[in-house]
Amino acid sequence: MVKNNIKAPLVSIIVPFYNSERTLEKCLTSIEQQEYENIEIVLVNDGSKDKGLEIAKNYAQKYKNIKIFSQKNLGVAVAKERGVECSTGDYITFVDSDDYILPTYISDYIAAICKYDCDICISGYSTLKNGNLKKHLLSNRSFSIQKAEAMSDLLKDGFGDFFCNKIFSRKVMRYFKLDSGKNYEDIRECYKLFQYANTFFYVSNPGYVYVIHSGSITSTPSKKNRYDLYEAKIGQYLFFKENGYNDAIKVAYPSLIEVASKYLLFCGKLRNRSYDNMAKKIIYEAKLQDISSYKLKVLVILIKIWEGRKW
């Protein structure tokens, strides 16, 4: 909780939603049940065709801290940007409309912010799949993090290169800009926001619950998803190289090998020469002893044999 002599910062919680009538009520209830009270909830309706907007309006009538903004279906990236533009908080965080948060989620952040004056706070989180709840923690303790360490932690379980378990200062969010029409917007943007921050703090309490649904956009193995994921990961990797984040490069490389392999195998006509050359270089330089997954080792060997004819 915030000490009496410290001004309680306003927290903006941005919730984009599209056809979320089955989950939105639980999401909004969890936000309204937060122990920390100085909160505004910014709901962005991304052209819903179900009863999601009606549910949102009912909550807005009951709770005065809810704002609703509607747009035609432009995608989650545009909805998130709209939410940031319409928010007024000192700190900004995101909650997906099919997820929910535990009562101390925001107060845990605020305690760290008021004590350490953090630009970005990160928390552990839980995943809920088929009724099974699993905690994901980088550590069992809470602690301050240096920027270089935070960059490498982005690729680790219990931390992650996504928005949902993080809170950002308004100063950092001035640089928030997403690529519309492309998936994996979190991976594309998180490391850029980290670059603009100076102070980081990790909260071990897993107050965010990420609900895993089969058939979600990013879990579907389409050509576009594989292309977008490779593009996001190669951009992240090149950024780490250009800025000298050597530990982050080491952590990022194994997953980059996997997404580069799937890009070469499955992206077909979406492929382009520049990305092809980078992907082939990644596979060519991959050392089998550094790959822990047997399936990925086999995949790399097959690609080296097949693509080797063309190099």
C-alpha positions in Angstrom: 0.0 0.0 0.0 1.0 3.6 -0.5 2.3 5.6 2.5 0.2 8.5 3.6 2.9 11.1 2.8 3.3 9.9 -0.8 0.9 11.0 -3.5 -0.8 7.9 -4.9 -0.1 7.8 -8.7 -3.0 7.3 -11.1 -2.8 4.0 -12.9 -4.4 3.6 -16.3 -5.4 0.0 -17.1 -6.0 -0.4 -20.8 -8.3 -3.2 -21.9 -8.8 -3.7 -25.7 -11.7 -6.0 -26.6 -13.2 -7.6 -29.6 -16.0 -10.1 -29.4 -15.2 -10.8 -25.8 -18.6 -11.3 -24.3 -17.7 -14.6 -22.6 -14.7 -13.3 -20.7 -15.0 -9.5 -20.4 -17.2 -9.5 -17.3 -14.7 -11.6 -15.3 -11.8 -9.4 -16.5 -13.5 -6.1 -15.5 -14.7 -7.5 -12.1 -11.1 -8.5 -11.3 -9.9 -4.9 -12.1 -12.6 -3.3 -10.0 -11.7 -5.6 -7.1 -8.2 -4.2 -6.9 -7.0 -3.2 -3.5 -5.4 -0.1 -5.0 -8.1 2.5 -5.7 -6.5 5.3 -7.8 -7.2 3.5 -11.1 -8.8 4.5 -14.4 -10.0 1.7 -16.8 -9.7 2.5 -20.5 -11.8 0.1 -22.6 -11.2 0.1 -26.3 -13.9 -1.6 -28.3 -12.3 -2.8 -31.5 -15.5 -3.1 -33.6 -17.1 -5.9 -31.5 -20.1 -7.7 -33.1 -21.3 -9.5 -29.9 -22.5 -8.2 -26.6 -19.1 -7.0 -25.4 -19.9 -3.3 -25.8 -23.1 -3.8 -23.9 -21.3 -5.4 -21.0 -18.7 -2.6 -21.0 -21.5 0.1 -20.9 -23.2 -1.7 -18.0 -19.9 -1.6 -16.0 -19.3 2.0 -16.9 -22.7 2.9 -15.5 -21.8 1.2 -12.3 -18.2 2.3 -11.9 -17.2 6.0 -12.6 -13.6 5.2 -13.3 -14.3 3.4 -16.6 -14.0 5.1 -20.0 -15.1 3.5 -23.2 -13.8 4.3 -26.7 -15.0 2.5 -29.9 -13.4 2.1 -33.3 -14.0 0.0 -36.3 -12.2 -3.3 -36.4 -8.6 -2.1 -36.9 -6.8 -4.8 -34.8 -5.4 -5.0 -31.3 -2.3 -2.9 -32.0 -4.4 0.1 -33.0 -6.7 -0.5 -30.1 -3.8 -0.5 -27.7 -2.4 2.7 -29.2 -5.8 4.3 -28.9 -6.0 3.3 -25.2 -2.6 4.9 -24.5 -3.6 8.1 -26.3 -6.9 8.3 -24.3 -5.3 7.5 -20.9 -4.3 10.1 -18.3 -2.5 7.9 -15.7 1.0 8.4 -14.4 1.5 4.7 -15.0 0.0 2.5 -17.7 -0.6 -1.3 -17.9 -2.5 -3.6 -20.1 -5.0 -6.4 -19.4 -6.2 -8.6 -22.2 -10.0 -9.0 -22.2 -9.9 -12.8 -21.7 -7.4 -12.6 -18.8 -7.9 -11.4 -15.2 -5.8 -10.0 -12.4 -5.6 -10.8 -8.6 -6.6 -8.2 -6.0 -3.0 -7.1 -5.1 -1.7 -6.9 -8.7 -1.7 -3.1 -8.9 -0.8 -2.4 -5.3 2.2 -4.7 -5.5 3.4 -2.5 -8.4 2.7 0.8 -6.6 4.6 -0.3 -3.5 7.7 -0.9 -5.7 7.1 2.3 -7.7 6.8 4.5 -4.6 9.9 3.0 -2.9 12.2 2.7 -5.9 10.8 5.3 -8.4 10.7 2.7 -11.2 10.2 3.4 -14.9 9.1 -0.1 -15.5 7.9 -2.8 -13.1 7.6 -6.5 -14.1 5.8 -9.2 -12.2 5.6 -12.9 -12.3 2.4 -14.3 -13.8 0.3 -17.4 -14.0 -1.1 -19.3 -17.0 -4.5 -21.0 -16.9 -5.0 -23.8 -19.4 -7.8 -26.4 -19.3 -8.5 -25.5 -15.7 -4.9 -25.9 -14.6 -3.1 -22.9 -13.1 0.7 -22.7 -13.4 2.9 -20.0 -11.9 5.7 -18.5 -13.9 8.4 -16.8 -11.8 11.8 -15.5 -12.7 12.7 -15.6 -9.0 11.0 -16.1 -5.7 12.2 -12.7 -4.5 11.6 -9.1 -5.7 14.6 -7.0 -6.7 15.9 -4.1 -8.8 17.2 -4.9 -12.2 19.8 -3.2 -14.4 18.8 -2.5 -18.0 21.2 -5.0 -19.6 19.9 -7.7 -17.3 16.3 -6.7 -18.0 16.9 -7.0 -21.8 18.1 -10.6 -21.4 15.3 -11.4 -18.9 12.8 -10.5 -21.6 13.5 -13.9 -23.2 13.0 -15.9 -19.9 10.0 -17.6 -18.4 8.5 -15.6 -15.6 9.4 -12.3 -17.2 8.6 -12.4 -21.0 8.7 -10.1 -24.0 5.0 -9.2 -23.7 3.0 -6.3 -22.2 0.6 -8.0 -19.9 2.7 -8.5 -16.8 4.3 -5.1 -16.8 3.5 -1.5 -15.9 5.2 1.5 -17.6 5.7 5.1 -16.6 4.1 7.8 -18.7 7.6 9.0 -19.5 8.4 5.7 -21.2 5.0 5.4 -22.9 5.6 8.6 -24.9 7.6 6.3 -27.2 4.9 3.7 -27.6 4.3 2.9 -31.2 3.0 -0.4 -32.7 2.9 -1.8 -36.2 -0.7 -2.2 -37.3 -1.6 -5.3 -39.3 1.2 -7.4 -37.8 0.9 -10.0 -35.1 3.3 -10.3 -32.1 3.2 -6.6 -31.4 4.5 -7.1 -27.9 7.7 -8.8 -29.1 8.2 -5.9 -31.5 7.8 -3.2 -28.9 8.8 -4.3 -25.5 12.5 -4.1 -25.9 12.2 -0.6 -27.5 10.3 0.6 -24.4 13.0 -1.0 -22.2 15.6 1.0 -24.0 13.9 4.3 -22.9 13.7 3.3 -19.3 16.4 3.7 -16.6 15.0 1.9 -13.6 13.4 -1.6 -13.4 12.0 -3.6 -10.6 10.8 -7.3 -10.6 7.8 -8.2 -8.4 7.7 -11.9 -7.7 4.0 -12.1 -6.9 2.2 -13.6 -9.9 -0.8 -11.3 -10.0 -1.6 -11.6 -13.7 -3.5 -14.7 -14.9 -3.0 -15.3 -18.6 -5.8 -17.6 -19.9 -4.6 -19.8 -22.8 -7.2 -20.6 -25.4 -6.8 -23.0 -28.3 -7.3 -21.3 -31.7 -6.2 -17.8 -30.6 -4.7 -15.7 -33.4 -1.0 -16.1 -32.4 -1.3 -19.8 -31.5 -2.5 -20.7 -35.0 0.5 -22.0 -37.1 -0.4 -20.0 -40.2 2.1 -18.7 -42.8 1.4 -15.2 -41.7 2.0 -15.9 -38.1 5.3 -17.7 -38.8 6.4 -14.8 -41.0 5.3 -12.1 -38.4 7.0 -14.0 -35.6 10.3 -14.4 -37.5 10.2 -10.7 -38.4 9.6 -9.7 -34.8 12.3 -12.0 -33.5 14.9 -11.0 -36.0 14.2 -7.3 -35.3 14.7 -8.0 -31.6 17.9 -9.9 -32.2 19.4 -7.3 -34.4 18.5 -4.6 -31.9 20.4 -6.6 -29.2 23.4 -6.9 -31.4 23.5 -3.2 -32.5 23.2 -2.1 -28.8 25.7 -4.5 -27.3 23.3 -6.5 -25.2 25.5 -9.6 -25.3 23.7 -11.7 -22.7 20.4 -11.0 -24.4 21.9 -12.2 -27.7 22.8 -15.5 -26.1 19.4 -16.0 -24.6 17.6 -15.0 -27.8 19.6 -17.2 -30.2 18.0 -20.6 -29.5 14.4 -19.4 -30.1 15.7 -17.5 -33.2 17.0 -20.7 -34.7 13.6 -22.3 -34.3 11.6 -19.4 -35.8 14.1 -19.0 -38.6 13.8 -22.8 -39.4 10.0 -22.6 -39.5 10.2 -19.4 -41.6 12.3 -21.2 -44.3 10.1 -24.3 -44.3 6.6 -22.9 -44.1 6.4 -19.3 -45.2 6.3 -20.0 -48.9 5.5 -17.0 -51.1 5.6 -14.6 -48.1 9.4 -15.1 -48.0 11.7 -12.3 -49.2 15.3 -12.4 -50.2 16.6 -10.2 -47.3 14.9 -12.3 -44.6 15.9 -15.5 -46.5 19.6 -14.6 -46.3 19.4 -13.8 -42.6 17.5 -17.0 -41.8 19.9 -19.1 -43.8 22.9 -17.5 -42.1 21.3 -18.2 -38.7 20.8 -21.9 -39.6 24.2 -22.3 -41.2 26.0 -20.9 -38.1 23.9 -22.9 -35.6 25.9 -25.4 -33.6 24.1 -28.6 -32.8 25.7 -28.8 -29.3 24.0 -25.5 -28.4 20.5 -26.8 -29.3 18.8 -28.7 -26.5 15.7 -29.9 -28.4 16.2 -33.1 -30.4 13.4 -32.2 -32.8 15.0 -28.8 -33.5 18.4 -30.4 -34.1 16.9 -32.7 -36.7 15.1 -29.7 -38.3 18.3 -27.7 -38.5 20.2 -30.7 -40.1 17.5 -31.2 -42.7 17.4 -27.5 -43.6 21.2 -27.4 -43.8 21.2 -30.4 -46.2 18.3 -29.0 -48.3 19.2 -25.3 -48.4 22.9 -26.1 -48.7 22.3 -27.0 -52.3 21.4 -23.3 -52.9 24.1 -21.6 -50.9 
